[in-house]
Amino acid sequence: MTVSTFPVLSAILLTCVAGMLAVMLIPSQRQVLIKQVSVVFSGITLLLCLYLFFAYNRGVGGLQFVENVQWIPSLGISYFNAVDGFSLPNMLLTGIVFFTGVLTMWELNTRVKEYFALYFLLVTGVFGLFMSMDLFFIFVWYDVSLFPMYLLIAVWGTTRKEYGAMKLTLYLLAGSALILPAIIYLWAQSGLNTFSFEALAQPGLFSRGSQIFAFFLLFFGFGILAGVWPFHTWSPVGHVAAPTGVSMVHAGVLMKIGAFGVLRVAIMLCPLGWIYWAKLMAVLAAIGIIYGALVGLRQTDLKYVIGYSSVSHMGVVGLGLSTVTAEGLNGAVFQMFAHGIMTALLFSSVGYIYDRTHTKLIPELGGLSRIMPVASAFFIVAALASMGVPGLANFWGELVVFVAAFKSYPILGIVAVIALVVTALFMLRVVQLTFYGPENVRYSKLPDMSLWLGTPRIILAAVLLILGLYPALLFDVIRTASVPFMSGLLR
């Protein structure tokens, strides 16, 4: 465990809070200034996340940049922050999606002040959860990251936005209702009077029965947010209803909170429960992969296509987590990052198209590659990544997960691969119908994407390409956590 001399993790949280306060202090009519301030503060958080990623000592591994201050000693609650090989990729993912999400919403002109204030609050909760090593704070940050979603969708969303916002909120609060009792149960069973993850992760601290029970609650509690079948139905509806920047964070980051919670809390605190429930996890993940692919094949709304594609790809993450292998964990965490970037690029591209055409319906579009070649190119790059094309980041996450799955569950591995072939088919169908074929004359005079508006899409596409060509950049970090954990588990 390496203690940080500079509290960079707290600096990330304080930058988000300062950005929110700065936005709130600016008069509502100064919309350009609000956007400029939002870009500056989100840019600072991205720079801090990049510093974390490259300053992390891969040779040492373990918890680094540690900040640990007693908060309520009588209950064993501490302000305990740190990052390791599992949380670091998710911190970087959040920084990238946050910054590009702010840039993507540059053209927003409705209640700009309130939007960006809530956006900063949402991301504060996300960052807090990924860095927290205290179970109490993990639960608090989980809820902080969820509550702004209702207003962000209900006020700025489209397409049954009130329904989408309410359904998302109710489902995720149901997950929260499972997580809290599980955390309190582990705290009580430990007898240590602490919520410290480091203390509760001691081998042999919890009995096998306790781990089986707690894992079940934690898996489904966090799994709802990860889109685990059959509790996934809030996700496509929420994706479609949310404004573009929120869709980017929603699919790109929030669903990763669920998967990360399963990994960090359920798997690492209850490894015997993980082994016991692994086959159930694998079956649900395989069903999610198949279901998302088949339902996505029939969608006519671009956002619904991406929403069900996300359910399918998050099934790949779940399948990797179910293998009980270091390779499976490596692939799952890599896939979390790659899917987050890819789906953020998809939603960002669709947002630009929707703002010009005012439709997301595939039959109403066509020939956009000749009308808006730059905007179309970004969507096509993301679609290719979604298909798992070699040279883009998603290929590596899926490849490693399927190699691990074939070793642990050969039949489910084969089924999952076939389902992803279907996913590739419906993404090809979307690309063909939306960007090629006959042009819709209504859109023949629409402007293409400018360099400034293209900046967030360029960043996201570049990340997909860099990790597609050099996946070791991320795998080397993830292995510093997965290999020691599995070595200790199998010892």
N, C-alpha and C positions, 0 to 999 in steps of 0.2 A: 504494500500500500504506500503510494507516494503522495505526500502532502504538497499542495501547491503553495508557493510563496505569494503569488498574486491570485486573488479569488476570481478567476476567470469565469467560473460557472455562475457565481452570484452576479458578476458583471453582465452576463447575458440576460439574466432575469431582470436586473435593474435597468438595462437598456430598453427592454420591452415595456417595463412599467413607465420609464421616463418618456418613451415615445407615446404611450397612451395619454399621459398627463399633458405632454406638449400639444398633442392634437386637440385635447379637450379645452386647452386655454386659448386656442386660436379662434377668432370669430368665424362663425359658420359660413359667411359670405366669402372668406378668403380660401376658396377651394384649391387653387393652385398651390398656395403656401402649405396647406394641410397635406397635399400629396407630396410635395417636396420634402417636408419634415418626415413623413412616413417612409419615403425612400431612403433618407439619410439614416434613420434609426434602424430600419430593417437591414440596411447595408452594413451597419456596424455589427449587428448580431451575426451576419454571415461571415464577416471578417474574423470575429471571435471564434466562430465554429471552425473556420478553416485553420486558425491558429491551433485550436484544440486537436484537430485531426492530424496535423503535421508535427506538432510538438509531442504527441503521445509517444512514449518510449516503447516501441514494439519488442525490443529485446527483454525488457523487464515484464511487461504485461501487467495484469491485475488492475486494481483500482488506482487511478491517478487523478491529480487535480482535486485532492480530497479537501473538503471543508466540513468540519464537524463541530457544532456548537450545541450544548445542552439548551433545550427550550423549556420543556416541562419535566424536570427530573423525576418528580413523583410518579409520573406515568411512563417514564422511559421514552419520551418523545424528544428527538433531536433534529436540529436543522443539519442534516447529514447529506452532503452532495458529493458525487464522484462519478467518473466515467470509466468504462472498461471496453473490451472489444465488442460487446453486444450493444452498448448504448451509444458509443461514439459514432458509428455510421448513421444512427437515427438522429443524433444531434445535427450532423452535417446535412442530412436530408431535410430536416425541419428548417435549417437556416436557408438552404437553397430555395425550397418551395415558398417560404415566407417572403423572401426578397422578390422572387419572380412573381409571386401572387400580388404583391403591392404594385409592381410595375404593370402587370396585366390589367389592373383596374384603374389605370391612369385616365381613362375616358369616363369614369363614373361621374355623374353630375347630380345624383339624388342623395340628399342627406349624407354628404361626403364625410363630414366630421364624425357623426355617430358610427358610420360604417368602419372607418379606420380605427377608432377607439376600441370598438368591440373586437376588431380583427387582432389588434395588439393583445387584448386580454385573452383571447382564445389561444394565441401562440405562446403566451406566458405560461399557461397551464400545460401545454404540450412540452415545452422545454423543461419545466419543473418536474414533470413525471419522468422524463428520460434520464434526468440527472440525479433524482432523489434516491437515497439508499435507506430511507426510513419509511416503513410501511404506512404509517399514519399520513405522512406527507404525500406518498404515492396516491393514496385515496383522495386526499384533498385536491391535488393537482389534476387528478382524473376528472373530478367534478368541475373544477374551474375551466378545463378545456371543453366541457360539454355545454354548459349553460349558455354561452354566447351564441351557440349554433342556432338555437330556436329563433332568436331575434334576427340574426343575419339571414336566415332563410325566409322567415315570415315577412320581413320588411322589404328586403331587396331581391327576393327570389322570383321565380316564374313557375308556371305550370303546376297548379294545385299547391301553391307554396305553403298555405296554412296547414293543409293535410300532411304534406311532407315534413314540415317542421315539427308538428305534433307527434307524428309517428316515430320520427327519429328520436325525439326527446323521451318518449315513453319507453321505447325499447332500451335505450341506453341507461335510463334510470333503473329499469329492471335489472340490468347488468350490475349497476352500482349496488343494488339491494342484495345481490349475492356476494359481491366482493367484500363489503364491510363486515358481515358476520364471519366470513372466512378469516379475515385479518385478525379480528378480535379473538376468534377461536385459537389461532396459532399463538397469539400473544399470551393467552391464558394457559394453553397447554405447555408452553416453553418453561414457565415458572421463573423466567429471567427478568420480568418487569421491564421489558424493552421492546421497542418496535424496530430496532436496528436490524437491517437486512443482514449485515455482516455477522451479528451475534446469532440470529435465528437460522443462519445457513450452516451452522455446525453439524457435521455428520452425526447421525444417531440421536439427534435432539428430540425428534418426534417419532412416535411409534408408527408402524406400518399402517394400522387402522386409521390413525389421525391423518396421515398423509393422504390416504385414499379418499377420505371424506373431504378434506380441505381442497385437494386438487380438483375434485368434481365441481365444487362451488366456484373456485377461481377460474377453472377452464371455461365454464359456461358464462361466468360473470364478465370476464375479459373477452371471451370468444364472441359474444354478441356484437361488440364493437369491431371485432376482426371479420365479421361477416360469416361466421360459422353457420353452415346449413343445419337446421331449418330456421335459424334466427337471423337470416340475412335480409329479409324482405324490406326492412327500413332503408337499406343502403341504396338500391337503384332509385327508389322514390326520392330519397334525400339528395342524391347526385343531380337528378333532373331538376328539382325545385331550386337548388342553391344557385346564387350568382356565381360567375366564373371563378373569381378568386377564392371563394369559399369552397367550391367544388374541388379546386386544386388542393386545398388543405384537407378537405374532408376525405377524399379518396387517397391523396398522396401521403398524408401524415396521420390523420385520426384513426384510420383503420389499422395503421401500424402500432398505435398505442395498444390496441387490443391484443395483437400478436406479441408485442413486446411484454405486455403484462403477463401473458401466458408463460413466456420464456423466463422473465425475470422473477416473478413471484411464484407461479404455480410449479414450474419445472425445477427451478433452482432451490426452492424451499421444500418441495415435496417430491423428490426424485423417485421414491418408491411408488407414490401415487401416479406419477408419470408413466412408469413401466406398466402399472396395472391397467391404466386407461388408454395406453398407446394404440391398441387395435381399434378402439372406438374412435379415437382421434383420426386415425387413418381412414376409416370408413366414411366418417362425416366429411373429411377433406376431399376424398375421391368423389363423393356425391356432389359436393359443392363445385368441383371442377367440371363434372359432367353437366350438372344443372345449369351453371352459368353459361356454358358453351351452347347448349341446346336452346335455352330461352333467348340468349343473345342473337342467335341465328334468325329469329323471327321478328326482331325489333325493327321499327321503321323510324325511330327517333334516335338521333346521333348520341344524345346523352344516355339514353337507356342502353344503347349498345355498349358504351364505355362502362356503365354501371354494372351490367351483367358480366362484362369482361373482367371487371375488378373482382367480382365474386369468384369467378373461375381462377384468376391468378392468385387471389388470397388463399384459395384451396391448395395451391402449390406450396405456399408458405406453411399451411397447416400440415400438409403431407410431410414436408421436411422436418417439422417439429415432432412428428409422430414416430420417426424412424429410430429414435433412441441411439443415434450415432453422431459423432463429431461432424461427419460429412453432411448429414441432414441438417444440423444446426447451421453449419457454414452456408449451405445453399439457401436455407430459409431466411437468414438475416440478409444475405446478398440480394435475394429476391425481394425482400421488403424494401430495400433501398432502390433497386432497379425499377420495381413497379411504381414506387412513389414518384420517381422522376418521370417515368413514361406516362403515367396517367395524368400527372400535372400538365405535361405537354399536350396531351390529347384534349383535356378540358380547356386549356388556354387557347388552343387552335380553334376549337368549336366555338368558344366565346367570341372570338374575332369574327367568325363567319356569321354567327347569330346576330351580332350587333349590326351587321350590314344587310343581311337578308331577312332578318326577323322571323326566321324559321329554322327548326332543327330537324324537320322531317326529310328523310332521305329521298322520297319520291318527288319532292318539290325542288330538289337541287340537281345539279348535273353540269358537267363540263367546267367545274370551278378551276381546274388546273390551267385552263387557258385564260380565265378571267382574273384569277388571283393566284398566280403561280407560286409566289413566295409563301403566302398563307397556306396554300395547299401542300407545299413541300414539307412544312413542319408537321402537319397532321400525318402525312404519309410516312415520315421518319418514325414518328411515334407508333403508327400502326405496324410498321415493320418490326419494331422492337417488341410490340405486343405479340407478334407471331413467333418470336424467338429466333429471328434471323441472326446468324453468326456475324460478329463484328459490332453488335449492339449489346448493351449491358444485360438485358433480360435473358439472353441465351445462356449465360454462365450460371445464373441462379437456377434456372430450370434444369440445366444439364446436371448440375451437382445434386439437386434434389432427386431427380429421377434415377441417377446412379445409386444413391442411398436407398431409394424406395424399392428398386429392383432387388436389392440385397435383403431388405426386411420384409417386403410385401410384393412379391413378383406379379401376382395377378392384378392387384390394385395399381401397380406401376404401369402395367400394360394398358389398363383401362384409362388411366390418367393421361398417358401419352396420346391415345386415340382421341380423347376429348379435346386436348390442345390442338390437334390437327383440325378439329371442327372449329375451334376458336380462330385458327388461322384462316379458314375458309370464310367465316362470316366477316372478318376484318378485310379480307380481299374483296368481298362483295360490297362492303361499305365504300372502300376506296374506288372501286370500279363505278358504282352508281353515283357517287357524290362528286368525284373529281374528273371523271372521264365520261364518255358518251355525249349525247346531244346537250348543247347549252340551253339554259333557261334564259330566254331573251329579257326577262325582267331584271336580270342581274348582270347584263352584259357591260354596263357602264360603271360597275362598282370599283372603287379604288383598291389597289393591292396594299399589302402591309408595308408601312414605312420602316426605316431602320430603327427609329426610336421605339415604335410599338413592337418591332420584331426582337428587340434586345432580350426580353425574358425568355422568348422561345429559343433564341440562339444559345443562351446559357444552358437551358435544359437539354437541347439536342446535343450540345458539346459534351455534357456530362455522360449522356448515353453512349456517345462515341468513344470517349476517353476510357470508360470502364469496359466497354466492349472490346477495345484493343489491348487494354492493360488491366485485367481483372485482379491481378495480384495486389494492386494498390488498395483494394478493399479487403480481399481475402486475408492478406497478411495481418490486418487489424483484427478481423473476426476470429482468426485462429488463436490469438492470444487469450481469448476467453473460452472458446469451445473445447480446445484440446485439454487444458488443465481441468476443466469441469468434468469432462467425460473420463479423464484419467482417474480423478478422485472418486467418481461414481463406480467405476468398474474395478477399483482396487480391492 
